[in-house]
Amino acid sequence: METIEFDIRGQICPSSLLVALKEVNSRTERLRQGSVQLCFLTDNRDATITIPESASNMGYGVSVEKKDGYYSIVISGKKD
């Protein structure tokens, strides 16, 4: 599976959410097929709520991991 990474550190909501939704929507078919997952790197705590909530509501699997000074939000094709 291919992982496409987006570094959106420094952006605040709703900008970070809009970027994430744009990327998810442009790769809907590949996400649903399971051939790609999207990884968003953010330092905005609000984004760790808004992005996963939106992606989950769209039927995608989401995981959030706290890293050293930022968060990694991974969106995949299937809800766990």
HTML snippet that shows the backbone in 3Dmol.js (N, CA, C, O; Angstrom):
<script src="https://3Dmol.org/build/3Dmol-min.js"></script>
<div id="view" style="width:600px;height:400px;position:relative"></div>
<script>
const pdb = `
ATOM      1  N   MET A   1       0.843  -1.184   0.000  1.00  0.00           N
ATOM      2  CA  MET A   1       0.000   0.000   0.000  1.00  0.00           C
ATOM      3  C   MET A   1       0.886   1.245   0.000  1.00  0.00           C
ATOM      4  O   MET A   1       1.868   1.331   0.738  1.00  0.00           O
ATOM      5  N   GLU A   2       0.524   2.183  -0.826  1.00  0.00           N
ATOM      6  CA  GLU A   2       1.264   3.440  -0.907  1.00  0.00           C
ATOM      7  C   GLU A   2       0.782   4.401   0.182  1.00  0.00           C
ATOM      8  O   GLU A   2      -0.418   4.512   0.433  1.00  0.00           O
ATOM      9  N   THR A   3       1.716   5.087   0.818  1.00  0.00           N
ATOM     10  CA  THR A   3       1.381   6.126   1.788  1.00  0.00           C
ATOM     11  C   THR A   3       1.800   7.469   1.207  1.00  0.00           C
ATOM     12  O   THR A   3       2.958   7.671   0.844  1.00  0.00           O
ATOM     13  N   ILE A   4       0.844   8.374   1.127  1.00  0.00           N
ATOM     14  CA  ILE A   4       1.120   9.723   0.651  1.00  0.00           C
ATOM     15  C   ILE A   4       1.090  10.641   1.862  1.00  0.00           C
ATOM     16  O   ILE A   4       0.102  10.697   2.595  1.00  0.00           O
ATOM     17  N   GLU A   5       2.186  11.358   2.058  1.00  0.00           N
ATOM     18  CA  GLU A   5       2.324  12.197   3.249  1.00  0.00           C
ATOM     19  C   GLU A   5       2.152  13.673   2.901  1.00  0.00           C
ATOM     20  O   GLU A   5       2.669  14.157   1.894  1.00  0.00           O
ATOM     21  N   PHE A   6       1.417  14.370   3.754  1.00  0.00           N
ATOM     22  CA  PHE A   6       1.181  15.807   3.603  1.00  0.00           C
ATOM     23  C   PHE A   6       1.622  16.490   4.887  1.00  0.00           C
ATOM     24  O   PHE A   6       1.115  16.186   5.967  1.00  0.00           O
ATOM     25  N   ASP A   7       2.554  17.401   4.769  1.00  0.00           N
ATOM     26  CA  ASP A   7       3.027  18.143   5.937  1.00  0.00           C
ATOM     27  C   ASP A   7       2.249  19.455   5.999  1.00  0.00           C
ATOM     28  O   ASP A   7       2.537  20.402   5.267  1.00  0.00           O
ATOM     29  N   ILE A   8       1.251  19.488   6.894  1.00  0.00           N
ATOM     30  CA  ILE A   8       0.422  20.683   7.020  1.00  0.00           C
ATOM     31  C   ILE A   8       0.689  21.383   8.353  1.00  0.00           C
ATOM     32  O   ILE A   8      -0.153  22.121   8.865  1.00  0.00           O
ATOM     33  N   ARG A   9       1.874  21.136   8.901  1.00  0.00           N
ATOM     34  CA  ARG A   9       2.243  21.821  10.145  1.00  0.00           C
ATOM     35  C   ARG A   9       2.294  23.323   9.886  1.00  0.00           C
ATOM     36  O   ARG A   9       2.752  23.776   8.837  1.00  0.00           O
ATOM     37  N   GLY A  10       1.818  24.073  10.855  1.00  0.00           N
ATOM     38  CA  GLY A  10       1.777  25.522  10.724  1.00  0.00           C
ATOM     39  C   GLY A  10       0.419  26.038  10.262  1.00  0.00           C
ATOM     40  O   GLY A  10       0.129  27.228  10.384  1.00  0.00           O
ATOM     41  N   GLN A  11      -0.413  25.144   9.732  1.00  0.00           N
ATOM     42  CA  GLN A  11      -1.756  25.550   9.310  1.00  0.00           C
ATOM     43  C   GLN A  11      -2.724  25.328  10.468  1.00  0.00           C
ATOM     44  O   GLN A  11      -2.566  24.405  11.266  1.00  0.00           O
ATOM     45  N   ILE A  12      -3.718  26.189  10.538  1.00  0.00           N
ATOM     46  CA  ILE A  12      -4.731  26.040  11.583  1.00  0.00           C
ATOM     47  C   ILE A  12      -6.067  25.703  10.949  1.00  0.00           C
ATOM     48  O   ILE A  12      -6.273  25.927   9.756  1.00  0.00           O
ATOM     49  N   CYS A  13      -6.974  25.164  11.753  1.00  0.00           N
ATOM     50  CA  CYS A  13      -8.312  24.871  11.247  1.00  0.00           C
ATOM     51  C   CYS A  13      -9.029  26.191  11.000  1.00  0.00           C
ATOM     52  O   CYS A  13      -8.833  27.132  11.768  1.00  0.00           O
ATOM     53  N   PRO A  14      -9.843  26.300   9.971  1.00  0.00           N
ATOM     54  CA  PRO A  14     -10.300  25.202   9.113  1.00  0.00           C
ATOM     55  C   PRO A  14      -9.389  24.904   7.930  1.00  0.00           C
ATOM     56  O   PRO A  14      -9.678  23.987   7.161  1.00  0.00           O
ATOM     57  N   SER A  15      -8.309  25.640   7.759  1.00  0.00           N
ATOM     58  CA  SER A  15      -7.421  25.419   6.621  1.00  0.00           C
ATOM     59  C   SER A  15      -6.898  23.983   6.557  1.00  0.00           C
ATOM     60  O   SER A  15      -6.898  23.371   5.489  1.00  0.00           O
ATOM     61  N   SER A  16      -6.455  23.446   7.692  1.00  0.00           N
ATOM     62  CA  SER A  16      -5.918  22.080   7.691  1.00  0.00           C
ATOM     63  C   SER A  16      -6.994  21.057   7.343  1.00  0.00           C
ATOM     64  O   SER A  16      -6.719  20.084   6.641  1.00  0.00           O
ATOM     65  N   LEU A  17      -8.198  21.267   7.821  1.00  0.00           N
ATOM     66  CA  LEU A  17      -9.314  20.370   7.489  1.00  0.00           C
ATOM     67  C   LEU A  17      -9.640  20.441   6.002  1.00  0.00           C
ATOM     68  O   LEU A  17      -9.875  19.411   5.369  1.00  0.00           O
ATOM     69  N   LEU A  18      -9.657  21.640   5.442  1.00  0.00           N
ATOM     70  CA  LEU A  18      -9.977  21.791   4.018  1.00  0.00           C
ATOM     71  C   LEU A  18      -8.925  21.127   3.137  1.00  0.00           C
ATOM     72  O   LEU A  18      -9.263  20.512   2.125  1.00  0.00           O
ATOM     73  N   VAL A  19      -7.668  21.243   3.506  1.00  0.00           N
ATOM     74  CA  VAL A  19      -6.601  20.575   2.751  1.00  0.00           C
ATOM     75  C   VAL A  19      -6.805  19.058   2.807  1.00  0.00           C
ATOM     76  O   VAL A  19      -6.731  18.377   1.784  1.00  0.00           O
ATOM     77  N   ALA A  20      -7.061  18.540   4.005  1.00  0.00           N
ATOM     78  CA  ALA A  20      -7.246  17.095   4.170  1.00  0.00           C
ATOM     79  C   ALA A  20      -8.439  16.597   3.363  1.00  0.00           C
ATOM     80  O   ALA A  20      -8.343  15.576   2.683  1.00  0.00           O
ATOM     81  N   LEU A  21      -9.559  17.307   3.431  1.00  0.00           N
ATOM     82  CA  LEU A  21     -10.753  16.885   2.694  1.00  0.00           C
ATOM     83  C   LEU A  21     -10.526  16.920   1.186  1.00  0.00           C
ATOM     84  O   LEU A  21     -10.995  16.039   0.465  1.00  0.00           O
ATOM     85  N   LYS A  22      -9.814  17.924   0.714  1.00  0.00           N
ATOM     86  CA  LYS A  22      -9.502  18.020  -0.715  1.00  0.00           C
ATOM     87  C   LYS A  22      -8.695  16.799  -1.162  1.00  0.00           C
ATOM     88  O   LYS A  22      -8.979  16.209  -2.204  1.00  0.00           O
ATOM     89  N   GLU A  23      -7.694  16.429  -0.372  1.00  0.00           N
ATOM     90  CA  GLU A  23      -6.849  15.289  -0.726  1.00  0.00           C
ATOM     91  C   GLU A  23      -7.614  13.970  -0.630  1.00  0.00           C
ATOM     92  O   GLU A  23      -7.449  13.096  -1.481  1.00  0.00           O
ATOM     93  N   VAL A  24      -8.442  13.821   0.392  1.00  0.00           N
ATOM     94  CA  VAL A  24      -9.264  12.612   0.532  1.00  0.00           C
ATOM     95  C   VAL A  24     -10.215  12.489  -0.658  1.00  0.00           C
ATOM     96  O   VAL A  24     -10.325  11.423  -1.264  1.00  0.00           O
ATOM     97  N   ASN A  25     -10.895  13.579  -0.986  1.00  0.00           N
ATOM     98  CA  ASN A  25     -11.868  13.544  -2.083  1.00  0.00           C
ATOM     99  C   ASN A  25     -11.214  13.286  -3.440  1.00  0.00           C
ATOM    100  O   ASN A  25     -11.837  12.695  -4.323  1.00  0.00           O
ATOM    101  N   SER A  26      -9.973  13.719  -3.615  1.00  0.00           N
ATOM    102  CA  SER A  26      -9.320  13.501  -4.901  1.00  0.00           C
ATOM    103  C   SER A  26      -8.772  12.076  -5.027  1.00  0.00           C
ATOM    104  O   SER A  26      -8.339  11.670  -6.105  1.00  0.00           O
ATOM    105  N   ARG A  27      -8.789  11.326  -3.937  1.00  0.00           N
ATOM    106  CA  ARG A  27      -8.274   9.950  -3.961  1.00  0.00           C
ATOM    107  C   ARG A  27      -9.290   8.937  -3.439  1.00  0.00           C
ATOM    108  O   ARG A  27      -8.910   7.874  -2.948  1.00  0.00           O
ATOM    109  N   THR A  28     -10.556   9.255  -3.540  1.00  0.00           N
ATOM    110  CA  THR A  28     -11.613   8.402  -3.002  1.00  0.00           C
ATOM    111  C   THR A  28     -11.515   6.968  -3.507  1.00  0.00           C
ATOM    112  O   THR A  28     -11.570   6.024  -2.718  1.00  0.00           O
ATOM    113  N   GLU A  29     -11.372   6.803  -4.811  1.00  0.00           N
ATOM    114  CA  GLU A  29     -11.363   5.457  -5.384  1.00  0.00           C
ATOM    115  C   GLU A  29     -10.187   4.631  -4.864  1.00  0.00           C
ATOM    116  O   GLU A  29     -10.359   3.474  -4.479  1.00  0.00           O
ATOM    117  N   ARG A  30      -9.006   5.217  -4.852  1.00  0.00           N
ATOM    118  CA  ARG A  30      -7.818   4.490  -4.381  1.00  0.00           C
ATOM    119  C   ARG A  30      -7.892   4.187  -2.884  1.00  0.00           C
ATOM    120  O   ARG A  30      -7.439   3.132  -2.442  1.00  0.00           O
ATOM    121  N   LEU A  31      -8.460   5.105  -2.107  1.00  0.00           N
ATOM    122  CA  LEU A  31      -8.644   4.852  -0.677  1.00  0.00           C
ATOM    123  C   LEU A  31      -9.581   3.676  -0.468  1.00  0.00           C
ATOM    124  O   LEU A  31      -9.288   2.778   0.322  1.00  0.00           O
ATOM    125  N   ARG A  32     -10.707   3.676  -1.170  1.00  0.00           N
ATOM    126  CA  ARG A  32     -11.700   2.606  -1.017  1.00  0.00           C
ATOM    127  C   ARG A  32     -11.144   1.254  -1.466  1.00  0.00           C
ATOM    128  O   ARG A  32     -11.498   0.217  -0.904  1.00  0.00           O
ATOM    129  N   GLN A  33     -10.275   1.268  -2.476  1.00  0.00           N
ATOM    130  CA  GLN A  33      -9.652   0.026  -2.954  1.00  0.00           C
ATOM    131  C   GLN A  33      -8.581  -0.475  -1.995  1.00  0.00           C
ATOM    132  O   GLN A  33      -8.193  -1.642  -2.045  1.00  0.00           O
ATOM    133  N   GLY A  34      -8.105   0.402  -1.125  1.00  0.00           N
ATOM    134  CA  GLY A  34      -7.056   0.033  -0.186  1.00  0.00           C
ATOM    135  C   GLY A  34      -5.660   0.110  -0.782  1.00  0.00           C
ATOM    136  O   GLY A  34      -4.719  -0.452  -0.221  1.00  0.00           O
ATOM    137  N   SER A  35      -5.509   0.801  -1.914  1.00  0.00           N
ATOM    138  CA  SER A  35      -4.194   0.889  -2.542  1.00  0.00           C
ATOM    139  C   SER A  35      -3.385   2.089  -2.052  1.00  0.00           C
ATOM    140  O   SER A  35      -2.203   2.220  -2.371  1.00  0.00           O
ATOM    141  N   VAL A  36      -4.030   2.965  -1.274  1.00  0.00           N
ATOM    142  CA  VAL A  36      -3.329   4.141  -0.775  1.00  0.00           C
ATOM    143  C   VAL A  36      -3.870   4.518   0.605  1.00  0.00           C
ATOM    144  O   VAL A  36      -5.037   4.279   0.917  1.00  0.00           O
ATOM    145  N   GLN A  37      -3.010   5.104   1.412  1.00  0.00           N
ATOM    146  CA  GLN A  37      -3.451   5.735   2.656  1.00  0.00           C
ATOM    147  C   GLN A  37      -2.811   7.109   2.714  1.00  0.00           C
ATOM    148  O   GLN A  37      -1.726   7.326   2.175  1.00  0.00           O
ATOM    149  N   LEU A  38      -3.484   8.022   3.365  1.00  0.00           N
ATOM    150  CA  LEU A  38      -3.014   9.399   3.444  1.00  0.00           C
ATOM    151  C   LEU A  38      -2.551   9.686   4.862  1.00  0.00           C
ATOM    152  O   LEU A  38      -3.233   9.347   5.830  1.00  0.00           O
ATOM    153  N   CYS A  39      -1.395  10.310   4.978  1.00  0.00           N
ATOM    154  CA  CYS A  39      -0.833  10.657   6.279  1.00  0.00           C
ATOM    155  C   CYS A  39      -0.652  12.174   6.341  1.00  0.00           C
ATOM    156  O   CYS A  39       0.068  12.760   5.533  1.00  0.00           O
ATOM    157  N   PHE A  40      -1.312  12.789   7.303  1.00  0.00           N
ATOM    158  CA  PHE A  40      -1.226  14.237   7.485  1.00  0.00           C
ATOM    159  C   PHE A  40      -0.435  14.526   8.752  1.00  0.00           C
ATOM    160  O   PHE A  40      -0.771  14.037   9.830  1.00  0.00           O
ATOM    161  N   LEU A  41       0.616  15.321   8.613  1.00  0.00           N
ATOM    162  CA  LEU A  41       1.417  15.743   9.761  1.00  0.00           C
ATOM    163  C   LEU A  41       0.959  17.133  10.157  1.00  0.00           C
ATOM    164  O   LEU A  41       0.974  18.053   9.340  1.00  0.00           O
ATOM    165  N   THR A  42       0.551  17.289  11.411  1.00  0.00           N
ATOM    166  CA  THR A  42       0.027  18.573  11.869  1.00  0.00           C
ATOM    167  C   THR A  42       0.507  18.879  13.282  1.00  0.00           C
ATOM    168  O   THR A  42       0.746  17.976  14.084  1.00  0.00           O
ATOM    169  N   ASP A  43       0.641  20.166  13.567  1.00  0.00           N
ATOM    170  CA  ASP A  43       0.952  20.581  14.926  1.00  0.00           C
ATOM    171  C   ASP A  43      -0.245  21.311  15.542  1.00  0.00           C
ATOM    172  O   ASP A  43      -0.137  21.918  16.608  1.00  0.00           O
ATOM    173  N   ASN A  44      -1.376  21.241  14.858  1.00  0.00           N
ATOM    174  CA  ASN A  44      -2.589  21.897  15.329  1.00  0.00           C
ATOM    175  C   ASN A  44      -3.482  20.873  16.031  1.00  0.00           C
ATOM    176  O   ASN A  44      -3.977  19.935  15.405  1.00  0.00           O
ATOM    177  N   ARG A  45      -3.681  21.061  17.329  1.00  0.00           N
ATOM    178  CA  ARG A  45      -4.452  20.092  18.099  1.00  0.00           C
ATOM    179  C   ARG A  45      -5.890  19.974  17.621  1.00  0.00           C
ATOM    180  O   ARG A  45      -6.459  18.882  17.638  1.00  0.00           O
ATOM    181  N   ASP A  46      -6.483  21.083  17.196  1.00  0.00           N
ATOM    182  CA  ASP A  46      -7.865  21.036  16.697  1.00  0.00           C
ATOM    183  C   ASP A  46      -7.991  20.098  15.504  1.00  0.00           C
ATOM    184  O   ASP A  46      -9.010  19.428  15.340  1.00  0.00           O
ATOM    185  N   ALA A  47      -6.948  20.050  14.667  1.00  0.00           N
ATOM    186  CA  ALA A  47      -6.974  19.191  13.479  1.00  0.00           C
ATOM    187  C   ALA A  47      -7.036  17.713  13.846  1.00  0.00           C
ATOM    188  O   ALA A  47      -7.519  16.897  13.061  1.00  0.00           O
ATOM    189  N   THR A  48      -6.541  17.360  15.052  1.00  0.00           N
ATOM    190  CA  THR A  48      -6.585  15.955  15.475  1.00  0.00           C
ATOM    191  C   THR A  48      -8.004  15.529  15.834  1.00  0.00           C
ATOM    192  O   THR A  48      -8.269  14.347  16.053  1.00  0.00           O
ATOM    193  N   ILE A  49      -8.903  16.490  15.893  1.00  0.00           N
ATOM    194  CA  ILE A  49     -10.319  16.189  16.147  1.00  0.00           C
ATOM    195  C   ILE A  49     -11.119  16.344  14.861  1.00  0.00           C
ATOM    196  O   ILE A  49     -11.886  15.453  14.494  1.00  0.00           O
ATOM    197  N   THR A  50     -10.945  17.464  14.180  1.00  0.00           N
ATOM    198  CA  THR A  50     -11.784  17.752  13.008  1.00  0.00           C
ATOM    199  C   THR A  50     -11.501  16.828  11.824  1.00  0.00           C
ATOM    200  O   THR A  50     -12.431  16.360  11.168  1.00  0.00           O
ATOM    201  N   ILE A  51     -10.225  16.561  11.547  1.00  0.00           N
ATOM    202  CA  ILE A  51      -9.896  15.696  10.400  1.00  0.00           C
ATOM    203  C   ILE A  51     -10.369  14.259  10.637  1.00  0.00           C
ATOM    204  O   ILE A  51     -11.062  13.705   9.783  1.00  0.00           O
ATOM    205  N   PRO A  52     -10.015  13.634  11.774  1.00  0.00           N
ATOM    206  CA  PRO A  52     -10.495  12.258  11.994  1.00  0.00           C
ATOM    207  C   PRO A  52     -12.020  12.148  12.035  1.00  0.00           C
ATOM    208  O   PRO A  52     -12.590  11.187  11.517  1.00  0.00           O
ATOM    209  N   GLU A  53     -12.675  13.129  12.648  1.00  0.00           N
ATOM    210  CA  GLU A  53     -14.134  13.101  12.737  1.00  0.00           C
ATOM    211  C   GLU A  53     -14.759  13.146  11.342  1.00  0.00           C
ATOM    212  O   GLU A  53     -15.675  12.380  11.043  1.00  0.00           O
ATOM    213  N   SER A  54     -14.270  14.027  10.506  1.00  0.00           N
ATOM    214  CA  SER A  54     -14.798  14.158   9.143  1.00  0.00           C
ATOM    215  C   SER A  54     -14.532  12.908   8.319  1.00  0.00           C
ATOM    216  O   SER A  54     -15.424  12.412   7.632  1.00  0.00           O
ATOM    217  N   ALA A  55     -13.307  12.397   8.386  1.00  0.00           N
ATOM    218  CA  ALA A  55     -12.954  11.199   7.617  1.00  0.00           C
ATOM    219  C   ALA A  55     -13.745   9.991   8.086  1.00  0.00           C
ATOM    220  O   ALA A  55     -14.178   9.178   7.269  1.00  0.00           O
ATOM    221  N   SER A  56     -13.937   9.865   9.384  1.00  0.00           N
ATOM    222  CA  SER A  56     -14.717   8.753   9.929  1.00  0.00           C
ATOM    223  C   SER A  56     -16.166   8.835   9.476  1.00  0.00           C
ATOM    224  O   SER A  56     -16.773   7.821   9.134  1.00  0.00           O
ATOM    225  N   ASN A  57     -16.720  10.043   9.475  1.00  0.00           N
ATOM    226  CA  ASN A  57     -18.099  10.233   9.001  1.00  0.00           C
ATOM    227  C   ASN A  57     -18.251   9.878   7.532  1.00  0.00           C
ATOM    228  O   ASN A  57     -19.347   9.545   7.080  1.00  0.00           O
ATOM    229  N   MET A  58     -17.149   9.947   6.780  1.00  0.00           N
ATOM    230  CA  MET A  58     -17.161   9.586   5.358  1.00  0.00           C
ATOM    231  C   MET A  58     -16.934   8.089   5.161  1.00  0.00           C
ATOM    232  O   MET A  58     -16.959   7.600   4.032  1.00  0.00           O
ATOM    233  N   GLY A  59     -16.712   7.357   6.262  1.00  0.00           N
ATOM    234  CA  GLY A  59     -16.553   5.913   6.193  1.00  0.00           C
ATOM    235  C   GLY A  59     -15.123   5.414   6.137  1.00  0.00           C
ATOM    236  O   GLY A  59     -14.889   4.234   5.874  1.00  0.00           O
ATOM    237  N   TYR A  60     -14.166   6.291   6.381  1.00  0.00           N
ATOM    238  CA  TYR A  60     -12.760   5.898   6.329  1.00  0.00           C
ATOM    239  C   TYR A  60     -12.237   5.516   7.702  1.00  0.00           C
ATOM    240  O   TYR A  60     -12.760   5.955   8.727  1.00  0.00           O
ATOM    241  N   GLY A  61     -11.207   4.701   7.707  1.00  0.00           N
ATOM    242  CA  GLY A  61     -10.504   4.382   8.934  1.00  0.00           C
ATOM    243  C   GLY A  61      -9.515   5.489   9.240  1.00  0.00           C
ATOM    244  O   GLY A  61      -8.898   6.045   8.331  1.00  0.00           O
ATOM    245  N   VAL A  62      -9.362   5.810  10.510  1.00  0.00           N
ATOM    246  CA  VAL A  62      -8.473   6.908  10.899  1.00  0.00           C
ATOM    247  C   VAL A  62      -7.694   6.515  12.150  1.00  0.00           C
ATOM    248  O   VAL A  62      -8.233   5.911  13.077  1.00  0.00           O
ATOM    249  N   SER A  63      -6.422   6.871  12.150  1.00  0.00           N
ATOM    250  CA  SER A  63      -5.642   6.720  13.377  1.00  0.00           C
ATOM    251  C   SER A  63      -4.869   8.011  13.609  1.00  0.00           C
ATOM    252  O   SER A  63      -4.419   8.661  12.666  1.00  0.00           O
ATOM    253  N   VAL A  64      -4.724   8.367  14.871  1.00  0.00           N
ATOM    254  CA  VAL A  64      -3.991   9.573  15.254  1.00  0.00           C
ATOM    255  C   VAL A  64      -2.886   9.150  16.210  1.00  0.00           C
ATOM    256  O   VAL A  64      -3.127   8.433  17.181  1.00  0.00           O
ATOM    257  N   GLU A  65      -1.675   9.603  15.923  1.00  0.00           N
ATOM    258  CA  GLU A  65      -0.543   9.266  16.775  1.00  0.00           C
ATOM    259  C   GLU A  65       0.212  10.542  17.131  1.00  0.00           C
ATOM    260  O   GLU A  65       0.548  11.355  16.270  1.00  0.00           O
ATOM    261  N   LYS A  66       0.466  10.689  18.431  1.00  0.00           N
ATOM    262  CA  LYS A  66       1.242  11.856  18.875  1.00  0.00           C
ATOM    263  C   LYS A  66       2.719  11.551  18.674  1.00  0.00           C
ATOM    264  O   LYS A  66       3.224  10.523  19.125  1.00  0.00           O
ATOM    265  N   LYS A  67       3.396  12.455  17.995  1.00  0.00           N
ATOM    266  CA  LYS A  67       4.833  12.313  17.745  1.00  0.00           C
ATOM    267  C   LYS A  67       5.567  13.354  18.582  1.00  0.00           C
ATOM    268  O   LYS A  67       4.985  13.943  19.493  1.00  0.00           O
ATOM    269  N   ASP A  68       6.812  13.575  18.284  1.00  0.00           N
ATOM    270  CA  ASP A  68       7.605  14.547  19.024  1.00  0.00           C
ATOM    271  C   ASP A  68       7.326  15.959  18.503  1.00  0.00           C
ATOM    272  O   ASP A  68       7.981  16.415  17.566  1.00  0.00           O
ATOM    273  N   GLY A  69       6.366  16.642  19.103  1.00  0.00           N
ATOM    274  CA  GLY A  69       6.046  18.013  18.717  1.00  0.00           C
ATOM    275  C   GLY A  69       4.994  18.157  17.642  1.00  0.00           C
ATOM    276  O   GLY A  69       4.693  19.276  17.227  1.00  0.00           O
ATOM    277  N   TYR A  70       4.425  17.055  17.178  1.00  0.00           N
ATOM    278  CA  TYR A  70       3.363  17.119  16.175  1.00  0.00           C
ATOM    279  C   TYR A  70       2.536  15.832  16.225  1.00  0.00           C
ATOM    280  O   TYR A  70       2.819  14.932  17.016  1.00  0.00           O
ATOM    281  N   TYR A  71       1.524  15.760  15.382  1.00  0.00           N
ATOM    282  CA  TYR A  71       0.648  14.594  15.314  1.00  0.00           C
ATOM    283  C   TYR A  71       0.671  14.019  13.908  1.00  0.00           C
ATOM    284  O   TYR A  71       0.872  14.743  12.933  1.00  0.00           O
ATOM    285  N   SER A  72       0.465  12.717  13.813  1.00  0.00           N
ATOM    286  CA  SER A  72       0.336  12.036  12.542  1.00  0.00           C
ATOM    287  C   SER A  72      -1.088  11.485  12.450  1.00  0.00           C
ATOM    288  O   SER A  72      -1.511  10.689  13.288  1.00  0.00           O
ATOM    289  N   ILE A  73      -1.817  11.917  11.424  1.00  0.00           N
ATOM    290  CA  ILE A  73      -3.185  11.449  11.209  1.00  0.00           C
ATOM    291  C   ILE A  73      -3.184  10.619   9.930  1.00  0.00           C
ATOM    292  O   ILE A  73      -2.893  11.133   8.850  1.00  0.00           O
ATOM    293  N   VAL A  74      -3.512   9.335  10.056  1.00  0.00           N
ATOM    294  CA  VAL A  74      -3.506   8.437   8.902  1.00  0.00           C
ATOM    295  C   VAL A  74      -4.945   8.065   8.553  1.00  0.00           C
ATOM    296  O   VAL A  74      -5.709   7.606   9.403  1.00  0.00           O
ATOM    297  N   ILE A  75      -5.295   8.273   7.286  1.00  0.00           N
ATOM    298  CA  ILE A  75      -6.628   7.947   6.783  1.00  0.00           C
ATOM    299  C   ILE A  75      -6.485   6.790   5.798  1.00  0.00           C
ATOM    300  O   ILE A  75      -5.698   6.852   4.854  1.00  0.00           O
ATOM    301  N   SER A  76      -7.261   5.737   6.037  1.00  0.00           N
ATOM    302  CA  SER A  76      -7.220   4.573   5.159  1.00  0.00           C
ATOM    303  C   SER A  76      -8.636   4.246   4.687  1.00  0.00           C
ATOM    304  O   SER A  76      -9.610   4.853   5.132  1.00  0.00           O
ATOM    305  N   GLY A  77      -8.729   3.301   3.802  1.00  0.00           N
ATOM    306  CA  GLY A  77      -9.998   3.011   3.147  1.00  0.00           C
ATOM    307  C   GLY A  77     -11.044   2.313   3.986  1.00  0.00           C
ATOM    308  O   GLY A  77     -12.230   2.359   3.658  1.00  0.00           O
ATOM    309  N   LYS A  78     -10.631   1.670   5.056  1.00  0.00           N
ATOM    310  CA  LYS A  78     -11.601   0.878   5.822  1.00  0.00           C
ATOM    311  C   LYS A  78     -11.611   1.291   7.278  1.00  0.00           C
ATOM    312  O   LYS A  78     -10.569   1.518   7.894  1.00  0.00           O
ATOM    313  N   LYS A  79     -12.816   1.383   7.808  1.00  0.00           N
ATOM    314  CA  LYS A  79     -12.940   1.630   9.247  1.00  0.00           C
ATOM    315  C   LYS A  79     -12.561   0.368   9.988  1.00  0.00           C
ATOM    316  O   LYS A  79     -12.902  -0.737   9.568  1.00  0.00           O
ATOM    317  N   ASP A  80     -11.857   0.534  11.085  1.00  0.00           N
ATOM    318  CA  ASP A  80     -11.477  -0.628  11.899  1.00  0.00           C
ATOM    319  C   ASP A  80     -12.609  -1.030  12.812  1.00  0.00           C
ATOM    320  O   ASP A  80     -12.476  -1.988  13.574  1.00  0.00           O
TER     321      ASP A  80
END
`;
const viewer = $3Dmol.createViewer("view");
viewer.addModel(pdb, "pdb");
viewer.setStyle({}, {cartoon: {color: "spectrum"}});
viewer.zoomTo();
viewer.render();
</script>
